[in-house]
Amino acid sequence: MYPTGRTSQDAPEKEVKKKRIKAKVGLAERPQVVEIEVPEQELPVWDLDSKLAVVGKRVPRIEGAEKVTGQAKYALDYVSKDLPGLLYGKTLRSPYPHARVEKIDASKARELPGVKAVLLFDKGEGFDPGKILDVMTEDAVSQPKGRVVIFEGEEVAAVAAESESIAEEAIRQIEVKYRRLPHVVDHEEAVKPGAPIVHRGMKDNLRRVDPQVRGDIDQGFKQAEVTIERTLRVPVLLHNSPECHVAVAKWEGPKLTVWASTQGVNGFRDELSKTFRIPPSDVRVITDHMGGGFGSKFGMQAYGAIAAALAKKAGAPVKLGYDRHEENLAAGNRPNATMWIKLGAKKDGTLTALHCRSFGTAGVGWDATVTPMMGIVYKCPNLRLEDTDVCTHAGQGMPFRAPGFPQGSFAIESAMDELAAELKMDPLALRRKNFVDQPLQALDKIYDLGAEKIGWSRRAEMGPETSSAVKRGIGMGTAVWPNYCGPPAHCRVTINSDGSAEAAMAVQDIGTGTRTLMAMVTAEELGLPVEAVKVTMGDTGLELIAPDSGGSVTALSITPAVRAAAAAAKAELFKRVAPALKAKPEDLVFENGKIFAPANPRKSLTWQQATARLGATPVSGRGERLPNVEPYAGIPLWGAQFAEVEVDTETGLVRVLRIVAVHEAGRALNPAMFESQVNGGVMMGVGYALLERRTMDQMEGRVVNPNLEDYKILSSFELPEIETVIVEPITPMNNIGGKGLGEPPTVPTAAAVANAVAQALGVRIYELPLSPDRVLETLEARKEA
Amino acid sequence: MKEFMLFNPTSLDEAVELLGTDSSRAQLLAGGMDLLGRLKKRIDSPERVINLKSIPGLADIRDSQEGLSVGALVKLTELAEDSAVNAKYRALAQAAESVGSVQIRNAGTMGGNLCQKPRCWYYRHADFLCLQKGGTICYAQGGENRYHAILGGGPCFFAHPSDLAPAFIALDAQARIVGPKGQRSVAVEDLYRLPIIQLNGGLALEPGEILAEVRVPAPKANSRSTYLKFKEKPSFDFSLAGVAASVVMEGGKVSAARLALSGVSPVPWRPLDAEKILTGSPLNDATARQVADAIVEESVPLLHNRYKIPLTRTIVRRALLSLA
């Protein structure tokens, strides 16, 4: 499963009273009234009949002005002006992919003026951030017993100094004697017998994931009238968040505060607590704003552990971050894959069997799984999905926006298009034929809208037969991502005597707009304008647990709790003012600017009059994320993308002209933010399709492009025109009526582009990226054939 | 980066003196676009950095009847936007426009663009001690070489990154060099040496010499020029294959031609045989194809850059046809 930041503080299961309520849900043009069972305290679902004033509107980011004027403070921004005595940390990393560390001599570094702490990671076999206290020493000279480094960039030592340049110089003054050992960085080499073993104690480099099996694959292929079989490859990708990993650690006695660029303040806090053997209540992790994570910033990791260890040793706050080179060696990546896929179908296109065997490398880490996407995207009665992790001497993989799904999408969508060609069927018709039908799902409408907006019928005039050297094509792919949102999430909303409200939660805004959503939902429930709501977040000190931000869980894990907290705060306010209105609190409403009991509308208070009565004791309410309503929680997040491309057959350059991205997230909480998610996902997906690939030198086992010069990411100039189409099937899964959106927009993009390129060229390229070298080599090979 | 002393000389003579003759100890700073990356990665760790921007008179573009003079510190943006350069020396304006990003063109200079160090991911990675850095092996030759040279490579295979150099060579430009022994003038073409002749960047400047200016002769009647560059990332990238072409037309035929390529060789590559084919021929598709074929005929691709052959062919053909 995907990490969702469930913590040790999860509420224990308790006996809850249930009630049955009705909700009008689904698409507005085909509403359905469903009856659901929910805990007694659950609010009615914001459904199709709800009149919402704020939610669903294009509300600008509440921190937008702060960000564009440079006021917003990121962990990377902290300097000694903010934290007097702040030191700068730097990590010494192995230049070799596999070597025994025979001697570390840090005596020169320690004597450098301005150096305040030096730590050697010389005990144990490797560097595990969670065991930093056990693997580090403060010696000047060490002859480690069994210390081995297993990838280029592995941590060997660290220093803290008065300036970044002193720290950098100190690192260079540490002399390390390595004895090189044989390495393997290519996953297709690492599977061969006799390949160097990455993890000592393992007999080979393989870990087979339990296959996912449905039906009978042999029977499925026997029933098939057409089969196709292909092998496809995708490269390792690097996250390259604008803000590299960075943490600032400060000890005050036994208490530790860390400002971090992290996707999960709670997960980070829990790991610090375990690693430094102090209670969670003595650790505080703060993330006000962050410059992207995309999956690479879960947990404490090396940067958090080293920053805290150096700060403790130096007796002063320490800032430790990675530069771009370090980031691209040691901060995570999207694993690559070699995917063999076989499809079987009836002549009418009905899928009868799907078999995929994939292997890829997450470097020294685990989880290069790509097939889960294939198990849910199309209906197929017989399938067998087999993933194998292959260890190599390279930096460890981390979740990367929709882990495994863009890889799997490239394989299955390519295979589906080729199957369609075999069947002489329209590729979209083949998808419709094998469509997964679920309650309240709108995939049929998603396909209709996408086909209409891209002009699917124009495909007929495109392809390789046109006279120009520049060919055009249109292709598509289906977006899918399981729904992972749910408890726990706790929120507190406070109403102040000046009429303002504050929503507080220990959740972080990783750039997706979480802060704004909290304000919007609070404003909606209280009946206030968004400007009247202040949001406090990104601080474990609030003790209002929320999930780490990943897996598209944040928005719809937290907003139902925010709404519940706002409702509870409003109820408290009504209790306080009910005597003055001579009414029961539960009879009061706040409508048209007035609080009153509908039975006696003449007796009323304005919001300001009511809150003024609170005086020095504001009211607050707490809200909790209640469990998802089944079976609706089992319905994935769906979408489809359609790409139109132009390929210059004489230079190999692919230009993506247009992407039509049709997505659903249940209720769309803020269409502007919805579009932002889609724009970002498409941008990453087009980069995956056209440019991005980590390249490693096989002989030396090093990354040759750990930078933004040779690891090419899309710039705004290469962005296609992106048309986002929002489909809004309201779900009764939670009181908001929504699902999530972070991952789906990057799932099908590369596949859709690849299908468009294949149509344009009349020949398919089975490996990403579809760069000029690949396009030209493919066309030359066809010429020779 | 390593700490260094920054000097702000006010004359070229003073700069020459400060530079000395040991390039490992002193480096010149103009726009800093190439130098900064090398300092940060400690590819170079000089004791002295000599800032040329404090010297007056190096940042002028002067156009006259004799020709064009471009000071070493002229910014790429200025070159790309200059009206005389656009009107009479089109290849040069296009080459300047094709460099990097807006920000790089606003800071980067003509001299810096001509004097770039090798653009190779092994050279630019601090942990690879390659041939150009005094090592004994070219890692690219048997390693990751999709961006590398197909012409003139060996024993080092980087692809020359300058866009201005091919344009200047096609326009038959001369460089004015100032050094410890005084001034000299040299064809831009002769500023570059193949790795088989010289490593350490391949720039044919003597120790202590500084490029001060480039002079381009006035265009002949009925002449035209162009620079066409192919980038993997169209908005912002080095050349994967580029060509500058300058032709003089007479009676529907090419009477004189000069060609120079970027991104395909460790030097800006001048294909003399191809120029001969072009000279005396009409400027049409058949000629363009012959010229393109002649250029790639002697290419020796590595494992991952065979695609540069058809790519170079296309770029040359399209550049020539754009002059027709």
Boltz contact constraints between the chains, C-beta under 6 A:
constraints:
  - contact:
      token1: [A, 95]
      token2: [B, 127]
      max_distance: 6.0
  - contact:
      token1: [A, 650]
      token2: [B, 314]
      max_distance: 6.0
  - contact:
      token1: [A, 651]
      token2: [B, 230]
      max_distance: 6.0
  - contact:
      token1: [A, 651]
      token2: [B, 311]
      max_distance: 6.0
  - contact:
      token1: [A, 651]
      token2: [B, 314]
      max_distance: 6.0
  - contact:
      token1: [A, 695]
      token2: [B, 144]
      max_distance: 6.0
  - contact:
      token1: [A, 697]
      token2: [B, 143]
      max_distance: 6.0
  - contact:
      token1: [A, 697]
      token2: [B, 144]
      max_distance: 6.0
  - contact:
      token1: [A, 704]
      token2: [B, 121]
      max_distance: 6.0
  - contact:
      token1: [A, 704]
      token2: [B, 144]
      max_distance: 6.0
  - contact:
      token1: [A, 705]
      token2: [B, 121]
      max_distance: 6.0
  - contact:
      token1: [A, 710]
      token2: [B, 121]
      max_distance: 6.0
  - contact:
      token1: [A, 712]
      token2: [B, 233]
      max_distance: 6.0
  - contact:
      token1: [A, 715]
      token2: [B, 235]
      max_distance: 6.0
  - contact:
      token1: [A, 715]
      token2: [B, 236]
      max_distance: 6.0
  - contact:
      token1: [A, 717]
      token2: [B, 235]
      max_distance: 6.0
  - contact:
      token1: [A, 718]
      token2: [B, 235]
      max_distance: 6.0
  - contact:
      token1: [A, 772]
      token2: [B, 232]
      max_distance: 6.0
  - contact:
      token1: [A, 773]
      token2: [B, 146]
      max_distance: 6.0
  - contact:
      token1: [A, 773]
      token2: [B, 307]
      max_distance: 6.0
  - contact:
      token1: [A, 776]
      token2: [B, 307]
      max_distance: 6.0
  - contact:
      token1: [A, 776]
      token2: [B, 310]
      max_distance: 6.0
  - contact:
      token1: [A, 777]
      token2: [B, 307]
      max_distance: 6.0
